[in-house]
Structure formats: structure tokens, C-alpha cells
């Protein structure tokens, strides 16, 4: 078990890798506890937190809305939660986002804890204090930044995930390595199959290194003024791909990373050999690296509504090498040309 402390302006989060959900009460010590989860997690793991009041949400991106947040608020009212109470999200990134947003806004802030149950949530969505819901299908347009008190990464919860979910999580792990940790990238090249198979030692090592990357970046830039924006590598195009194709997040980000790596080569920032290394690692993780797009207009519209847009440009993350990223403003006209090349 390893503890990583994330210190930020909005609070300190203890991230405990290898801790069990069965020990939740050790971390949520004060006040009443409301658990927020989804129907799948409740079915697979509900007996492990059956002693707590629970609100069960629907599954999928369509439920990442203010309506779901209102459902949580309703239970908070019924339980008469107070400011020393805890809202604990036990689930994937959608559940963690909704629980975090509800905790940040109910009574202007009650305690929050997270127990992410997917690999993607454990290495990314639950780390860093971002809490957001979608608005009319556009990603994370409504949200807050506020650190949970704790994040318990129970590696045993990953054993019930489908292989596609494991691969999606590795998209974010590979992203962390590509932007900030060449050593992790090399480790993945040498040990990817073991890590994908959830070999105890390999997945623990990968988790610790990937979480350390994100926590280290957020420590220095919680409000996403500069360095934290590098965590959006692959997301400018990835979020738009999600919007128009309904592709799962990790797969969309994988294609987004390939697009942005190619753009990095085009701009003379990245050598082609490193682009190939990235594409091959993504492919080995069973992630897509190409896209034939039928709705170019919809994708351009989604990028225009992205929160990273600034006037007629959008802030994009490009690579200067494996383990080194750079923020670049790209004109929307150039983005449209890239999208038009993807239209099949």
C-alpha cells in the first residue's frame, strides 16, 4: 500500500493505492455518510458497502447531468446531511464527478471521499479535484475544482472489469507517461502485457507511477492555469470524438493522442520515431489509433464549444519528446483542416 498526498489550494487529498473499500470507515470518520454509486457497481460490489445509506444512479455518459446531481441532493435533504457529513462516490469517473460536484455545492461544501472502481478513474478521473457534469451533451461544461478528503484505489475492484475497460484506463496511463515520465513509458513498453493482465506487481507499479505524475502536476497548478493543461493531451480531439461517435473516453483519447502526436511531428516538435513508439504502445494496449469520421461538422462544433477554446484558437497539448509536453495555441482554421482530413 502506498499513500500519495496531493496538496492544493482547495485542500489536501490522501490517495491510497492498494487500500480496500472495506476500510472506508477509517477515512470517513465524522458525521453521516451518503454513498453515491451506479447500478453496475451496486450489483458487483454493493455488499462491500451495504452498511451505508446509498443513492444508485444510472450507468453511462447520459447520466452525467445536473438531473443526477439533483437526485443526490434529494437524498442529502432526506438524510439531513450537515457540513461534517461525507458524500462518498464509489464507481467510475461519472460517479466520482457527480459525487464530487454534489459534495462541493451542497451546503456550499460537505466532505467528499472517492473510491474509484475503474482503472481510468483510479489513475485520472478521481485524482485532482475536478468535478464536472455535461450540459446538452458537451463535456464537463458545469463543474468545480475541490479536492476530496481521500481517494481509495482498491486494486481488487479492477478484477471485475471487462478487458475494454482495462484498455480505456491504459489510455490515460500512457498519456501520463507520454507527457511527463519517460521512465514509466519505457516500463510500459517492457511490461505492458503483465500490467494489462492485472499482474499484482506490474499494475501496482504502473498505478503508483501514473498517479504520482498527475498528483505532482496538480500540486503545482490546481486551477489549470498552466502545467495542469498538459494533462489534456489527446483530449481536445478526444472529447470531440466522444461527442460525435459515442466512443468510450479512453478509446477517443487514444485517437486524440495520435492526432496530436502527428501534429507535433508536423510542427517539428517531435521526431517521427517517438510518434511511432506512442502509436505502437497504444495499439498493444488494444486501443484504436485511426478514425474514419462521417460527421466532421459535428466534431468541429464540439471543439468550438470546448472549454479550452480562447477566441479563434484552442489550447492544444503537443509533444516535444516522450515525457515532455508543450502547450500550443492552434487556430480553429487549422483544426478544421485536420478534422476534414479525418472525414471518410
C-alpha positions in Angstrom: 0.0 0.0 0.0 1.3 3.5 -0.9 0.0 6.9 0.2 0.5 9.9 -2.0 -0.6 13.3 -0.6 -1.9 15.9 -3.0 -1.6 19.4 -1.5 -3.6 22.1 -3.2 -5.3 25.4 -2.5 -8.7 23.8 -2.1 -7.5 21.1 0.3 -5.3 18.1 0.8 -6.3 14.7 -0.6 -4.8 11.4 0.6 -4.5 9.0 -2.3 -4.1 5.5 -1.0 -3.1 2.9 -3.6 -3.8 -0.7 -2.6 -6.4 0.2 0.1 -9.6 -1.7 0.4 -13.1 -0.3 0.2 -13.9 -2.4 3.2 -11.9 0.1 5.3 -13.9 3.1 4.1 -15.0 3.9 7.7 -11.4 4.5 8.6 -11.2 7.5 6.3 -14.8 8.9 6.5 -14.8 9.4 10.3 -17.1 12.3 11.0 -20.8 12.9 10.5 -23.2 11.0 8.3 -22.1 9.1 5.2 -24.0 9.0 1.9 -22.6 6.7 -0.8 -23.2 7.6 -4.4 -22.8 4.7 -6.8 -24.3 3.3 -10.1 -26.3 0.2 -10.8 -23.4 -1.9 -12.1 -21.2 -1.2 -9.1 -24.0 -1.8 -6.7 -24.7 -5.2 -8.3 -21.0 -6.3 -8.4 -19.7 -4.8 -5.1 -22.7 -3.5 -3.2 -22.2 -5.9 -0.3 -18.9 -4.3 0.5 -20.6 -1.0 1.4 -24.1 -2.3 2.3 -23.8 -0.7 5.8 -24.1 2.9 4.3 -27.0 4.9 3.0 -26.8 4.7 -0.8 -28.1 6.5 -3.8 -27.9 4.5 -7.0 -27.5 6.3 -10.4 -27.9 5.0 -13.9 -24.9 4.0 -16.0 -23.3 5.8 -18.8 -22.4 9.3 -20.0 -26.1 10.2 -20.5 -26.5 10.2 -16.7 -23.6 12.7 -16.1 -26.1 15.6 -15.8 -27.5 18.1 -13.3 -30.5 15.8 -13.0 -28.3 13.1 -11.4 -26.8 15.8 -9.1 -30.3 16.8 -8.1 -31.1 13.1 -7.2 -28.1 13.2 -4.8 -29.3 16.5 -3.4 -32.6 14.9 -2.7 -31.1 12.1 -0.6 -28.9 14.7 1.2 -32.1 16.5 2.3 -33.8 13.3 3.4 -30.7 12.4 5.5 -30.3 15.9 6.8 -26.6 15.9 6.0 -24.5 18.6 7.7 -21.2 20.1 6.8 -19.2 17.5 8.6 -21.0 14.8 6.7 -19.4 12.8 3.8 -20.6 12.2 0.3 -18.6 9.2 -1.0 -18.5 8.3 -4.7 -18.0 4.6 -5.3 -17.8 4.0 -9.0 -16.2 5.1 -12.3 -15.4 8.6 -13.4 -19.0 9.6 -13.9 -20.0 8.6 -10.4 -16.9 10.3 -9.0 -17.6 13.5 -10.9 -21.2 13.6 -9.7 -20.4 12.8 -6.1 -17.6 15.4 -6.1 -19.8 18.1 -7.6 -22.6 17.4 -5.2 -20.3 17.5 -2.2 -18.7 20.8 -3.4 -22.1 22.5 -3.8 -24.4 21.1 -1.2 -24.5 23.4 1.9 -21.7 25.2 -0.1 -19.4 22.2 0.7 -19.6 19.0 2.6 -16.8 16.4 2.9 -16.1 14.2 -0.1 -14.4 10.9 -0.5 -13.9 8.8 -3.6 -13.5 5.0 -4.2 -12.9 4.8 -7.9 -13.8 1.3 -9.3 -12.4 1.6 -12.9 -8.8 1.8 -13.9 -9.5 5.1 -15.8 -11.0 6.6 -12.7 -8.2 5.4 -10.4 -5.4 6.9 -12.4 -7.2 10.0 -13.7 -10.8 11.0 -13.2 -10.8 10.7 -9.4 -7.4 12.5 -9.0 -7.1 16.2 -8.9 -10.4 17.6 -7.6 -12.1 18.4 -10.9 -15.8 17.7 -10.7 -18.0 18.3 -13.7 -21.2 17.3 -15.4 -22.2 17.6 -19.1 -24.5 20.2 -20.5 -26.6 19.3 -23.6 -24.0 16.6 -24.4 -21.0 18.8 -24.2 -18.3 17.5 -21.8 -17.8 18.9 -18.3 -19.1 22.4 -19.0 -20.5 22.7 -15.5 -18.2 21.9 -12.6 -15.9 22.8 -9.7 -12.4 22.2 -8.6 -12.2 21.0 -5.0 -10.1 18.2 -3.5 -11.8 15.2 -1.9 -10.5 14.3 1.6 -9.4 10.9 0.4 -9.2 8.6 -2.7 -9.0 4.9 -2.1 -7.7 2.9 -5.0 -8.7 -0.7 -4.3 -6.9 -2.7 -7.0 -9.1 -5.8 -6.3 -12.1 -3.8 -7.7 -10.4 -3.9 -11.2 -10.8 -7.7 -11.4 -14.5 -7.5 -12.4 -13.8 -5.0 -15.3 -14.2 -6.1 -18.9 -11.0 -6.0 -21.0 -12.2 -2.9 -22.9 -12.4 -1.0 -19.6 -8.9 -2.0 -18.7 -7.7 -0.8 -22.1 -9.5 2.5 -21.7 -7.7 3.1 -18.4 -4.4 2.4 -20.1 -5.1 5.3 -22.5 -4.7 7.7 -19.5 -1.7 5.8 -18.1 0.1 6.1 -21.4 -0.9 9.7 -21.6 0.7 10.4 -18.3 3.9 8.7 -19.4 3.9 10.5 -22.7 3.7 14.0 -21.2 5.8 13.6 -18.1 7.5 10.3 -17.4 9.7 8.7 -19.9 10.7 6.1 -17.4 7.1 5.0 -17.0 6.8 4.9 -20.8 9.8 2.5 -21.0 8.4 0.4 -18.2 5.1 0.1 -20.1 7.0 -0.9 -23.3 8.7 -3.7 -21.3 5.8 -4.8 -19.1 2.5 -3.9 -20.8 1.1 -7.3 -21.2 1.6 -8.1 -17.5 0.0 -4.8 -16.5 -3.0 -5.4 -18.8 -3.4 -8.8 -17.2 -3.5 -7.1 -13.8 -0.4 -8.8 -12.6 -0.2 -7.7 -9.0 3.3 -6.2 -9.1 3.1 -4.7 -12.6 -0.3 -3.0 -12.1 0.8 -1.7 -8.7 4.0 -0.2 -10.1 2.1 1.4 -13.1 -0.6 2.8 -10.8 1.9 4.3 -8.4 3.9 6.0 -11.2 0.8 7.2 -13.1 -0.9 8.7 -10.0 2.4 10.3 -9.0 2.5 12.1 -12.4 -1.0 13.5 -12.0 -0.7 14.4 -8.3 2.6 16.1 -9.0 1.2 18.3 -11.7 -1.9 19.2 -9.8 0.2 20.0 -6.7 1.8 22.9 -8.7 -1.3 24.0 -10.7 -4.6 23.1 -9.2 -6.6 25.7 -11.1 -5.3 24.7 -14.5 -3.5 27.9 -15.3 -0.5 26.4 -17.0 1.1 23.0 -16.3 -2.1 21.1 -15.5 -3.4 21.8 -19.0 -0.8 19.3 -20.2 -3.0 16.6 -18.8 -5.3 17.4 -21.7 -3.0 15.7 -24.2 -5.3 13.9 -26.6 -8.4 15.4 -25.1 -9.0 18.4 -27.5 -9.8 15.9 -30.3 -10.7 13.1 -27.9 -13.7 14.9 -26.3 -15.0 15.9 -29.8 -14.7 12.3 -31.0 -16.7 11.1 -27.9 -19.4 13.7 -28.7 -19.9 12.7 -32.4 -19.3 9.0 -32.2 -20.3 8.0 -28.7 -16.9 6.2 -28.4 -15.7 5.4 -24.9 -13.5 8.0 -23.4 -10.2 6.1 -23.3 -10.6 5.0 -26.9 -11.4 8.5 -28.1 -8.4 9.9 -26.2 -6.2 7.3 -27.7 -7.1 8.6 -31.2 -6.8 12.1 -29.9 -3.2 11.4 -28.8 -2.3 10.0 -32.2 -3.8 13.1 -33.9 -1.8 15.4 -31.6 1.4 13.4 -31.9 1.1 13.6 -35.7 0.5 17.4 -35.3 3.6 17.5 -33.1 5.7 15.9 -35.9 4.2 18.3 -38.5 5.3 21.3 -36.4 8.8 19.9 -36.0 8.5 19.3 -32.2 8.5 15.5 -32.2 10.7 13.1 -34.1 8.7 10.5 -36.1 10.4 7.7 -34.2 8.7 8.8 -31.0 5.4 9.1 -32.7 5.7 5.5 -33.8 6.6 4.4 -30.3 3.5 6.0 -29.0 1.2 4.6 -31.6 2.6 1.1 -31.2 2.2 1.2 -27.4 -1.4 2.3 -27.8 -2.1 -0.5 -30.3 -0.6 -3.1 -27.9 -3.0 -1.8 -25.3 -5.8 -2.7 -27.7 -6.7 0.9 -28.2 -7.6 2.4 -31.6 -5.1 4.7 -33.4 -7.1 5.6 -36.5 -10.5 7.1 -37.2 -12.8 7.3 -40.2 -15.1 10.2 -39.4 -18.5 10.8 -41.1 -19.5 13.9 -39.1 -16.8 16.4 -39.5 -19.1 19.3 -38.9 -20.3 17.9 -35.6 -16.7 17.4 -34.4 -15.7 20.9 -35.3 -18.8 22.2 -33.4 -17.8 20.2 -30.4 -14.2 21.6 -30.5 -15.6 25.1 -30.8 -17.6 24.6 -27.6 -14.6 23.0 -25.7 -13.7 24.9 -22.5 -10.1 25.1 -23.7 -11.1 27.5 -26.5 -9.8 31.0 -26.4 -11.3 33.3 -29.1 -10.4 31.9 -32.5 -7.8 29.5 -31.1 -7.8 26.4 -28.9 -5.1 25.4 -26.4 -3.7 22.1 -27.5 -1.0 19.8 -26.0 1.8 18.7 -28.3 4.8 16.5 -27.6 8.5 17.6 -27.7 9.6 14.0 -27.0 8.4 11.1 -24.9 7.9 12.5 -21.4 7.9 16.2 -22.4 4.8 18.2 -23.5 4.2 21.7 -24.6 1.1 23.9 -24.7 0.4 25.3 -28.2 -2.4 27.6 -29.3 -3.8 26.3 -32.6 -6.1 28.4 -34.8 -9.5 26.9 -35.3 -9.0 27.1 -39.1 -6.1 24.7 -38.7 -8.2 22.4 -36.5 -10.8 22.3 -39.2 -8.3 21.2 -41.8 -7.2 18.4 -39.5 -10.8 17.3 -39.0 -11.6 17.5 -42.7 -8.7 15.0 -43.3 -10.4 12.6 -41.0 -13.7 12.6 -42.8 -14.2 9.3 -44.6 
